Amino acid sequence: MPVGLTDHAWRDQLTREVHARPFAHLEPSERVTHIALYTGEGGLEAERAHVGELCRRYGKPPPADGANFHMVNLGDFRLRWERHTEFATVAFYAREAAPLRDDGKLDRFAHMPIERVPRDWLAGLPGELLVGLHLELEARDAPELEQDPETIAGLMQVENFAGAQVSGGAAVVWMNFWVGADGFGRVLVRDMELRPRQAGRLVQRLCEIETYRMMALLALPLARRHGGEISALGERLRAIIEEMSRNEGVESEQRLLGELTDVSATIERISAETNYRFSAARAYHALVQRRIAELREARTEGFQTFQEFMDRRLTPAIRTCESTQDRLDALSGRVARAGQLLRTRVDVTLEAQNRDLLESMNRRAKLQLRLQETVEGLSVAAISYYLVSLIGYLAKGSRSFGLPLTPDQITAISIPVVVALIWMGMRKVRKSLRRGRSAD
């Protein structure tokens, strides 16, 4: 470490990352069995423990704690285990040529390295088999191979396969992208002038092309399953929008809003089921294209190249997934816009109803005020009548005091005074009540 400088806490970890999964060094002849197991995002500890068990059977060190990659020579074969985000790959290598048949020709893809692996250990591997490949890496001095389409088709066990010169002409590769009767696909690599590291990189890329292709295609069944459901949801949305245009009242609009909510919930359910898988499909498809580009393939007469094979077979499947995702996103946007429009219409209708209700309430309040004023006027008259009557009785009793006014005169004079006082008192009470309501 340079004097006076402090390493970042992750410096060593990040430096080791680019060297964490080295390529195998392969020298033709080499035979390889590659399998990929879909396990989801869990199960790393179980896989590491299972690989460690096999290593201990052969007296070899198990993977380190926290490791997601392990390569070890177990004598009869070499093991390469690699853990990815949602799948694991296991490869078995044997440095040998294919056995010879009775006629002296190579018996390619017979007695592959996986046959040397303990059956009970293979049966206990976590996950489900998604990819199985047998790969023959033939030396340049191996018995001559007739490279005509009929001969290669017989080796590949299928009519539709890919073949090309790769690595700048350093090898010729044929790959069937198929599952044969033994449960494995086939890859035949004929060495021309491969170097050990170059051969290891080539074999790894070929295995990754098939693995990533299958991982990308995991989204296709989802796209097919939900395609019809998305179409049905689109028709249902169209019917809702048509009914919205008829404007049949608040009750109808509220019912339509409920139907829109149900459609939106269904879309969200489908999105939750497919979003991750569709995104992963795009990422895996990009990796397939990247690995094919790294092959640096050149056409071999009579065979379709890897790029042509993928353009005709894989790319349309990925386009189907992308189209389904686009349809789902567009439908979600249409539902959101229709829901917003319908909620706006419901709000406008409710506001109009509230306005009419407030106007009705205002009319009733005005009528009530007028009635109250009428009652207040009657109340003033009634109270004044009783008070003036009391004053009249008092005036009759005032004769004994020798007042100069007669009782009728006193009564007449008191009437305007009593009415004025009572009116002023009620006005004051009314103002007090108004102030109290304003304070509330």
C-alpha positions as CSV (number, residue, x, y, z in Angstrom):
1,M,0.0,0.0,0.0
2,P,1.4,3.4,-0.9
3,V,2.7,5.3,2.1
4,G,0.2,7.7,3.6
5,L,-2.8,6.3,1.6
6,T,-5.7,4.4,3.0
7,D,-7.4,1.7,1.0
8,H,-11.1,1.9,0.3
9,A,-12.9,-0.8,2.3
10,W,-14.0,-2.5,-0.9
11,R,-10.8,-2.1,-3.0
12,D,-9.7,-5.7,-2.5
13,Q,-13.2,-7.1,-3.1
14,L,-13.7,-5.1,-6.3
15,T,-10.2,-6.0,-7.6
16,R,-10.8,-9.7,-7.1
17,E,-14.2,-9.6,-8.8
18,V,-12.8,-9.4,-12.4
19,H,-10.6,-12.5,-11.5
20,A,-13.2,-14.4,-9.6
21,R,-14.4,-16.7,-12.4
22,P,-11.4,-17.6,-14.6
23,F,-11.8,-19.6,-17.8
24,A,-10.7,-23.2,-17.9
25,H,-7.5,-24.0,-19.9
26,L,-8.5,-26.6,-22.5
27,E,-6.2,-28.5,-24.8
28,P,-7.9,-30.5,-27.5
29,S,-9.0,-33.3,-27.2
30,E,-11.4,-32.3,-24.5
31,R,-14.9,-33.5,-23.6
32,V,-17.3,-31.4,-21.6
33,T,-20.8,-31.9,-20.0
34,H,-22.4,-28.6,-19.1
35,I,-25.7,-28.3,-17.1
36,A,-27.6,-25.3,-15.9
37,L,-30.1,-25.6,-13.0
38,Y,-32.8,-23.1,-12.4
39,T,-33.0,-22.5,-8.6
40,G,-34.4,-19.0,-8.2
41,E,-32.6,-16.4,-6.2
42,G,-32.2,-18.6,-3.1
43,G,-30.3,-21.8,-2.5
44,L,-26.7,-20.6,-2.7
45,E,-25.8,-22.2,0.6
46,A,-27.4,-25.5,-0.3
47,E,-25.5,-25.6,-3.6
48,R,-22.2,-24.7,-2.0
49,A,-22.7,-27.4,0.6
50,H,-23.6,-30.0,-2.1
51,V,-20.5,-29.1,-4.2
52,G,-18.4,-29.4,-1.0
53,E,-19.7,-32.8,-0.3
54,L,-18.5,-34.0,-3.7
55,C,-15.1,-32.5,-3.2
56,R,-14.7,-34.2,0.2
57,R,-15.6,-37.6,-1.4
58,Y,-12.5,-37.2,-3.6
59,G,-10.4,-35.7,-0.9
60,K,-10.3,-32.2,-2.3
61,P,-10.9,-28.9,-0.6
62,P,-14.6,-27.6,-0.7
63,P,-15.6,-24.1,-1.8
64,A,-14.7,-21.4,0.6
65,D,-17.3,-19.8,2.8
66,G,-19.3,-17.2,0.7
67,A,-17.9,-18.4,-2.6
68,N,-20.1,-18.6,-5.7
69,F,-17.5,-20.2,-7.9
70,H,-15.3,-23.3,-7.6
71,M,-13.1,-25.2,-10.0
72,V,-11.3,-28.4,-8.9
73,N,-9.6,-31.5,-10.3
74,L,-11.3,-34.6,-8.9
75,G,-9.1,-37.1,-10.8
76,D,-11.6,-38.8,-13.1
77,F,-12.9,-35.4,-14.2
78,R,-12.6,-31.8,-13.4
79,L,-15.5,-29.8,-11.9
80,R,-16.5,-26.2,-12.5
81,W,-19.4,-24.8,-10.4
82,E,-20.7,-21.3,-10.8
83,R,-23.6,-19.6,-9.1
84,H,-25.5,-16.8,-10.9
85,T,-28.4,-14.7,-9.8
86,E,-31.2,-17.2,-10.4
87,F,-29.5,-20.3,-11.7
88,A,-26.3,-22.3,-11.3
89,T,-24.1,-24.0,-13.8
90,V,-22.0,-27.2,-13.3
91,A,-19.5,-28.4,-15.9
92,F,-17.6,-31.6,-15.9
93,Y,-14.4,-31.8,-18.0
94,A,-12.4,-34.8,-19.2
95,R,-9.1,-34.4,-21.2
96,E,-9.5,-37.3,-23.7
97,A,-10.7,-38.0,-27.2
98,A,-14.0,-39.6,-28.1
99,P,-13.8,-43.4,-28.1
100,L,-13.4,-45.3,-31.4
101,R,-16.1,-47.5,-32.8
102,D,-15.6,-50.9,-34.3
103,D,-15.2,-49.3,-37.8
104,G,-12.4,-47.1,-36.6
105,K,-14.4,-43.9,-36.5
106,L,-14.9,-41.6,-33.5
107,D,-18.0,-42.4,-31.4
108,R,-18.7,-38.8,-30.7
109,F,-20.9,-37.8,-27.7
110,A,-20.7,-41.3,-26.2
111,H,-19.6,-42.0,-22.6
112,M,-19.4,-38.3,-21.7
113,P,-17.8,-37.0,-18.5
114,I,-21.1,-36.8,-16.6
115,E,-21.2,-40.6,-16.6
116,R,-18.3,-40.6,-14.2
117,V,-20.1,-38.4,-11.6
118,P,-21.8,-40.3,-8.7
119,R,-25.4,-40.8,-9.5
120,D,-26.6,-40.1,-6.0
121,W,-24.8,-36.8,-6.0
122,L,-26.3,-35.7,-9.3
123,A,-29.8,-36.7,-8.1
124,G,-29.3,-34.4,-5.1
125,L,-28.4,-31.3,-7.0
126,P,-30.7,-28.4,-6.0
127,G,-32.9,-26.9,-8.7
128,E,-34.5,-28.0,-12.0
129,L,-32.5,-28.9,-15.1
130,L,-32.9,-26.2,-17.7
131,V,-29.8,-26.8,-19.9
132,G,-27.8,-29.9,-20.7
133,L,-25.0,-29.9,-23.2
134,H,-22.4,-32.4,-24.4
135,L,-19.4,-30.7,-26.0
136,E,-16.7,-32.4,-28.0
137,L,-13.5,-30.3,-28.5
138,E,-11.6,-32.3,-31.2
139,A,-7.9,-31.9,-31.8
140,R,-6.8,-30.8,-35.3
141,D,-5.1,-34.2,-35.8
142,A,-8.2,-36.2,-34.9
143,P,-9.7,-38.4,-37.7
144,E,-11.0,-36.3,-40.5
145,L,-14.6,-35.2,-40.3
146,E,-16.7,-34.8,-43.4
147,Q,-18.1,-31.4,-43.0
148,D,-21.0,-31.7,-45.4
149,P,-24.6,-30.8,-44.1
150,E,-25.8,-34.4,-44.1
151,T,-23.0,-35.8,-42.0
152,I,-23.1,-33.0,-39.5
153,A,-26.9,-33.2,-39.3
154,G,-26.5,-36.9,-38.4
155,L,-24.2,-35.9,-35.5
156,M,-26.4,-33.1,-34.4
157,Q,-29.5,-35.4,-34.5
158,V,-31.6,-32.5,-35.9
159,E,-32.0,-30.8,-39.3
160,N,-32.0,-27.3,-37.9
161,F,-28.6,-26.3,-36.4
162,A,-25.9,-23.7,-36.6
163,G,-22.4,-23.9,-37.8
164,A,-19.6,-21.4,-38.5
165,Q,-15.9,-20.7,-38.3
166,V,-15.1,-18.8,-35.1
167,S,-12.2,-17.0,-33.3
168,G,-10.8,-15.7,-36.6
169,G,-10.8,-19.2,-38.2
170,A,-9.1,-20.9,-35.2
171,A,-12.0,-23.4,-34.9
172,V,-15.2,-24.6,-36.6
173,V,-18.3,-25.1,-34.4
174,W,-21.6,-26.8,-34.9
175,M,-24.4,-26.6,-32.3
176,N,-27.9,-28.1,-32.4
177,F,-29.8,-26.1,-29.7
178,W,-31.8,-29.2,-29.1
179,V,-32.6,-31.8,-26.5
180,G,-31.7,-35.2,-27.8
181,A,-32.9,-38.7,-26.7
182,D,-30.3,-38.6,-23.9
183,G,-31.6,-35.3,-22.6
184,F,-28.7,-33.3,-23.8
185,G,-27.9,-30.9,-26.7
186,R,-24.7,-31.3,-28.7
187,V,-21.8,-29.0,-29.6
188,L,-19.0,-30.1,-31.8
189,V,-15.8,-27.9,-31.9
190,R,-13.1,-28.8,-34.4
191,D,-9.8,-27.2,-33.5
192,M,-7.8,-25.5,-36.2
193,E,-5.2,-23.5,-34.2
194,L,-6.8,-22.8,-30.8
195,R,-4.6,-21.9,-27.9
196,P,-5.5,-23.4,-24.4
197,R,-6.9,-20.1,-23.0
198,Q,-8.6,-19.4,-26.3
199,A,-10.2,-22.8,-26.3
200,G,-11.4,-22.3,-22.7
201,R,-13.0,-19.0,-23.6
202,L,-14.6,-20.4,-26.7
203,V,-16.2,-23.4,-24.8
204,Q,-17.4,-21.1,-22.0
205,R,-19.0,-18.7,-24.5
206,L,-20.8,-21.6,-26.3
207,C,-22.2,-22.9,-23.1
208,E,-23.3,-19.4,-22.0
209,I,-25.0,-18.8,-25.4
210,E,-27.3,-21.9,-24.8
211,T,-27.8,-21.1,-21.1
212,Y,-28.7,-17.4,-21.6
213,R,-30.9,-18.4,-24.6
214,M,-32.9,-20.7,-22.4
215,M,-33.1,-18.2,-19.5
216,A,-34.3,-15.6,-22.0
217,L,-37.0,-17.9,-23.3
218,L,-38.4,-18.4,-19.8
219,A,-40.5,-15.3,-20.5
220,L,-42.2,-16.7,-23.6
221,P,-44.7,-19.0,-21.8
222,L,-45.8,-16.0,-19.7
223,A,-46.3,-13.9,-22.8
224,R,-48.4,-16.5,-24.4
225,R,-50.4,-17.2,-21.3
226,H,-51.3,-13.6,-20.6
227,G,-51.6,-12.4,-24.3
228,G,-55.3,-13.5,-24.5
229,E,-56.0,-12.0,-21.1
230,I,-54.6,-8.7,-22.1
231,S,-56.7,-8.7,-25.2
232,A,-59.8,-9.4,-23.2
233,L,-58.9,-6.6,-20.8
234,G,-58.5,-4.3,-23.8
235,E,-62.0,-5.2,-25.1
236,R,-63.5,-4.6,-21.6
237,L,-61.8,-1.2,-21.4
238,R,-63.2,-0.3,-24.8
239,A,-66.8,-1.2,-23.6
240,I,-66.3,0.9,-20.5
241,I,-65.2,3.9,-22.5
242,E,-68.1,3.6,-24.9
243,E,-70.5,3.5,-22.0
244,M,-68.8,6.5,-20.4
245,S,-69.7,8.5,-23.6
246,R,-73.4,8.0,-23.0
247,N,-73.3,9.8,-19.6
248,E,-76.1,8.0,-17.8
249,G,-75.7,9.7,-14.4
250,V,-73.7,9.5,-11.3
251,E,-74.7,6.0,-10.3
252,S,-73.7,4.6,-13.7
253,E,-70.4,6.5,-13.6
254,Q,-69.6,5.2,-10.1
255,R,-70.3,1.7,-11.3
256,L,-68.0,2.2,-14.3
257,L,-65.4,3.5,-11.9
258,G,-65.6,0.3,-10.0
259,E,-65.2,-1.7,-13.2
260,L,-62.2,0.3,-14.1
261,T,-60.7,-0.3,-10.7
262,D,-61.1,-4.0,-11.2
263,V,-59.4,-3.9,-14.7
264,S,-56.6,-1.9,-13.2
265,A,-56.1,-4.5,-10.4
266,T,-56.0,-7.2,-13.0
267,I,-53.3,-5.3,-14.9
268,E,-51.3,-4.8,-11.8
269,R,-51.5,-8.5,-11.0
270,I,-50.2,-9.5,-14.5
271,S,-47.5,-6.8,-14.3
272,A,-46.4,-8.2,-10.9
273,E,-46.2,-11.7,-12.5
274,T,-44.3,-10.7,-15.7
275,N,-42.3,-7.5,-15.1
276,Y,-39.2,-9.3,-13.6
277,R,-39.3,-12.1,-16.2
278,F,-39.7,-9.8,-19.2
279,S,-36.9,-7.5,-17.9
280,A,-34.6,-10.5,-17.4
281,A,-35.4,-11.8,-20.9
282,R,-34.2,-8.6,-22.4
283,A,-31.0,-8.7,-20.3
284,Y,-30.3,-12.4,-21.2
285,H,-31.0,-11.7,-24.9
286,A,-28.5,-8.9,-24.8
287,L,-26.0,-11.4,-23.3
288,V,-26.6,-13.9,-26.0
289,Q,-26.0,-11.3,-28.7
290,R,-22.8,-10.2,-26.9
291,R,-21.5,-13.8,-26.7
292,I,-22.3,-14.4,-30.4
293,A,-20.4,-11.2,-31.3
294,E,-17.4,-12.4,-29.3
295,L,-17.3,-15.6,-31.3
296,R,-16.2,-13.6,-34.3
297,E,-17.9,-16.1,-36.6
298,A,-17.5,-16.4,-40.3
299,R,-19.8,-18.3,-42.6
300,T,-19.2,-21.9,-43.5
301,E,-20.8,-22.9,-46.8
302,G,-24.0,-24.8,-46.4
303,F,-24.7,-23.9,-42.7
304,Q,-26.5,-21.0,-41.1
305,T,-24.5,-18.9,-38.7
306,F,-25.2,-18.5,-35.0
307,Q,-26.4,-15.0,-35.6
308,E,-28.8,-16.1,-38.3
309,F,-30.1,-18.9,-36.1
310,M,-30.9,-16.6,-33.3
311,D,-32.4,-13.9,-35.6
312,R,-34.8,-16.5,-36.9
313,R,-35.5,-18.4,-33.6
314,L,-34.7,-16.4,-30.5
315,T,-35.3,-12.8,-31.6
316,P,-39.0,-13.3,-32.6
317,A,-39.7,-14.9,-29.2
318,I,-38.1,-11.9,-27.4
319,R,-40.1,-9.6,-29.6
320,T,-43.2,-11.4,-28.5
321,C,-42.3,-10.8,-24.9
322,E,-41.5,-7.1,-25.6
323,S,-44.8,-6.7,-27.5
324,T,-46.7,-8.2,-24.6
325,Q,-44.9,-5.9,-22.1
326,D,-45.7,-2.9,-24.4
327,R,-49.3,-3.9,-24.7
328,L,-49.6,-4.2,-20.9
329,D,-48.0,-0.8,-20.3
330,A,-50.2,0.8,-22.9
331,L,-53.3,-0.8,-21.4
332,S,-52.3,0.4,-18.0
333,G,-51.9,4.0,-19.3
334,R,-55.3,3.8,-21.0
335,V,-56.9,2.6,-17.8
336,A,-55.2,5.4,-15.8
337,R,-56.4,8.1,-18.3
338,A,-60.0,6.6,-18.5
339,G,-60.1,6.5,-14.7
340,Q,-58.9,10.0,-14.4
341,L,-61.5,11.2,-16.9
342,L,-64.3,9.3,-15.2
343,R,-63.3,10.6,-11.7
344,T,-63.3,14.1,-13.1
345,R,-66.8,13.6,-14.5
346,V,-68.0,12.2,-11.2
347,D,-66.4,15.1,-9.4
348,V,-68.0,17.7,-11.7
349,T,-71.4,16.1,-11.3
350,L,-71.1,16.0,-7.6
351,E,-70.0,19.6,-7.5
352,A,-73.0,20.6,-9.5
353,Q,-75.2,18.6,-7.1
354,N,-73.5,20.3,-4.2
355,R,-74.0,23.7,-5.8
356,D,-77.7,23.0,-6.2
357,L,-77.9,21.8,-2.6
358,L,-76.2,24.9,-1.3
359,E,-78.5,27.1,-3.3
360,S,-81.5,25.3,-1.9
361,M,-80.0,25.7,1.6
362,N,-79.5,29.4,1.0
363,R,-83.2,29.8,-0.1
364,R,-84.3,27.9,3.0
365,A,-82.0,30.1,5.2
366,K,-83.5,33.3,3.7
367,L,-87.0,32.0,4.2
368,Q,-86.1,31.0,7.8
369,L,-84.6,34.5,8.3
370,R,-87.7,36.2,7.1
371,L,-89.8,34.0,9.2
372,Q,-87.6,34.7,12.1
373,E,-87.8,38.5,11.5
374,T,-91.6,38.1,11.3
375,V,-91.7,36.2,14.6
376,E,-89.4,38.7,16.2
377,G,-91.8,41.5,15.1
378,L,-94.7,39.6,16.5
379,S,-92.7,39.0,19.7
380,V,-92.0,42.7,20.1
381,A,-95.7,43.5,19.7
382,A,-96.7,40.8,22.1
383,I,-94.2,41.7,24.8
384,S,-94.9,45.4,24.3
385,Y,-98.6,44.7,24.8
386,Y,-98.1,42.9,28.1
387,L,-95.7,45.5,29.4
388,V,-98.0,48.4,28.4
389,S,-100.8,46.5,30.1
390,L,-98.8,46.3,33.3
391,I,-98.0,50.0,33.0
392,G,-101.7,50.7,32.6
393,Y,-102.5,48.8,35.8
394,L,-99.8,50.8,37.6
395,A,-101.2,54.1,36.2
396,K,-104.6,53.3,37.6
397,G,-103.1,52.8,41.0
398,S,-101.2,56.1,40.7
399,R,-104.3,58.4,41.3
400,S,-103.7,58.2,44.9
401,F,-100.3,59.9,44.4
402,G,-101.9,63.0,42.8
403,L,-100.2,62.8,39.5
404,P,-101.4,65.3,36.9
405,L,-101.8,62.7,34.1
406,T,-104.6,60.3,33.8
407,P,-104.0,56.5,33.5
408,D,-104.9,56.6,29.8
409,Q,-102.4,59.3,29.2
410,I,-99.6,57.4,31.1
411,T,-100.4,54.3,29.1
412,A,-100.3,56.1,25.8
413,I,-97.0,57.7,26.6
414,S,-95.4,54.4,27.6
415,I,-96.2,52.6,24.4
416,P,-93.5,54.0,22.1
417,V,-91.0,53.9,24.9
418,V,-91.6,50.2,25.7
419,V,-91.6,49.2,22.0
420,A,-88.3,51.0,21.4
421,L,-86.7,49.5,24.4
422,I,-87.8,46.0,23.6
423,W,-86.7,46.4,19.9
424,M,-83.2,47.6,21.0
425,G,-82.9,44.8,23.5
426,M,-83.7,42.1,20.9
427,R,-81.3,43.7,18.4
428,K,-78.5,43.6,21.0
429,V,-79.2,39.9,21.7
430,R,-79.2,39.1,18.0
431,K,-75.8,40.9,17.5
432,S,-74.4,38.9,20.5
433,L,-75.5,35.6,18.9
434,R,-73.9,36.5,15.6
435,R,-70.6,37.3,17.2
436,G,-70.7,34.0,19.0
437,R,-71.3,32.1,15.7
438,S,-68.5,34.0,14.0
439,A,-66.1,33.1,16.8
440,D,-67.0,29.4,16.4
